[in-house]
Amino acid sequence: MSSITCRDVMQLSASPSQVRRFIMDPERIADYYPGVLDFGTFAAGKAIWCSGKSGVTLLALNESESTASKRVLTVISSRSVRKPYTIEGIRADPFLSMVEDWEIAAQDGGTELTKTWRDVVKHKMKWLPMNLIIRRTARAEHQQLIDAWNRAALTGR
């Protein structure tokens, strides 16, 4: 049974196909990633990374759980891995891991996007109130994601 930390529902003017593409586009993730410094792709449409002041995060598509209307990502953050980043390097030294479900539903010429953060595991610094931090970060990211993804949808990026 999964443990849900946070759920956020967003209304986007982007089409469902654009949203599906944006979810695994590191530039679109960088639109709202806290303190983003850099980002890149390990495998197009399958694994990307973003780095910030607090470390680097791997976002990997879980293809067996994903569908056309839902993208499931395994998210692993490391505070100590340095460039050049690799999937193996990030996985070998996790600070935090979790699952993100991105549910995509066509609605009124756009998309209703429901993002769920679940199954959070703290591998280090276990005293940190990570569920509270994730909920606060989700609230801070909410409008940034909406605004940036709507702009990207309009420009076709």
N, C-alpha and C positions, 0 to 999 in steps of 0.2 A: 504494500500500500504506500502511495506517495504522500509526502508531507508538503503541503503548500505553504509557502512563506508569504507570497504576495500575488495579487492578480490585478491587472490594469486593462481597462477597455478603452480603446481609442477609435475615434471616427476620422477616417482619412479620405481625402479626395482622390488619392492614388487608386488605380484599379487593382483587383486581386492579383493579376499577373505581375504588375509592378511591385507590389508588396512582397510577393514570393521571391522576386529577384533581389529586392532591397535587403531582405533578411540575411542573405549570404554575401552581401557586397560590403567589403570593409570600409569603403568611403561612407556608406550610409550608416554603418554602425558608429563610425567616428563622428557622425553628426550629433550624437548625444552621449557618447562614451565620456565618463567623467575625467577631466584633465588630460584628454588625448594628446599624445606626443607624436605617435606614428602608427601606421597600420599596414597590413599587407595580406597577401593570399598564399596559402600553402597549396591548396588544390581548388581550382575554380568551382564554385557552387557546393563545395564539400567541407572546406576547412579554411578559416581566416584567423587573423590575430589583430589585436589592438593593444597598444602600450600607452601607459600613462605614468604619472608620478609614483603610483603605488605598485607598479609592476606590469606584467604582460598577461593578456587573456587570450586563450584559444577558444574559438567557437567552432565546433565540429558538428556537421549534420548527422543525425542518427537516421540513416536512410530506412532502416527496418521499421521504425516507429512513425516516420513522416508519411503524409499523404498530400494530395493536391490542396486540401483545405487546412492542413496543419503541418507546421515545420517543428521538429523536435531537435533541439541543440544540446549537446553536452558542452558545458562551459567549465573551463579549468583556468584558474588564475595562479600565477607564480610571482612571488615578490623578488626572487633572487636570480632568475634566469636572465642571461645577457645575450645580446646580438652576437652572431646571427641566430635568430630564434628557429627552433625546430619543434614539430609536434612532440617528438619523443622527449626533448629537453623539458618542455613545459609539463608534460604528463609525469615526468620523473621527479619533479620537485613542486608539487602543488601546495598552495596555501589554502585554496578554497576550490571546491567543485560543486556543481549543481546542474540542474536540468532547466532549460527554458522551453516552454511550449508556446508557439505562436499560432493561434487559431485565426484563420482568414475567412471572412464571410462577405460576399458581395452585398452592398447595401446602398440604395439611393444614388447610384452612379459612382460610388466609391467603395470603400472597404471598412468594415468593422474589424478591428484587430484586437484580439484579446491575448495579452501576454501574461504568462504564468511562470513564476519562479518557484521551483520545488526541489525537494530532496537535497537541501544544502548540507554539505559536509565541510567542517573546518578541519584542515589537516595540521595547521599550526596556529599559534596564538588563540587557543580554544577559549580563552576568557573573553574575547571580543563578542559583543552582542550582535552577531552577524545578521540575524533575521531582522533586527531593528535597522541596521545599516542598509540592508537591501531594500526594505520598505521605504526608507527616506530617500535613497538613491532613485528608486522607481518613481516616486513623486516628483523629484527634481528633473528626471529625464522626460517625463510625460509630454509636456508642451514642446520641449526641444525636438523630440522625435516627430511629433505631429507637424510642426512648422517646417522642419527640414525636409521631411519626406513628401509633404505636399508641394514644396518648391521643386524638389527633384522630379516629381511626377509631371509638373507643368512644363519643365524644361526637357523632359525625356531623358534625363541622365540615369 
